[in-house]
């Protein structure tokens, strides 16, 4: 249970094609805003014609929302933020989320950076140590409701870290 209701507004960082997560939320009548830095991914997301959904071309570190969100979803996206900016993410996430709002995200669990390839393009991956992530969440007003390292779920594949945190009042 994420602590959000269909009347709530969810922000998806790195929404990609909007499938399956944004489609799932839309089917359950959530309002959502998805951002991504790939025009092609956003075109695919927009082609889903999801009710109460908007998709914006934007870098998470430059995002300036017009409202607070009830929930933030960041699957497979935060590790694309360069290592030197990883710590700065958590105050931003806290500032964009209303008190009592939920933050659900995947992340790496070891401090460092690597470069990889996806669809023939080079991608930058970086992460803080899991303990650093937990400390930054606490420092920025979050209570960790659930965290699991080395998670495998057939619909998600392997993930180093899955976290559900709630912003305190």
Secondary structure, 3 states (H helix, E strand, C coil): CCCCCCCCEEEEECCCCCCCHHHHHHHCCCEEEEEECCHHHHHHHHHCCCCCEEEEECCHHHCCCCCCEEEEEECCCHHHCCHHHHHHHHHHHHHHEEEEEEEEEEECCCCEEEEEEECCEEEEEEECCHHHHHHHHHHCCEEEEEEEEEEEECCCEEEEEEEEEEECC
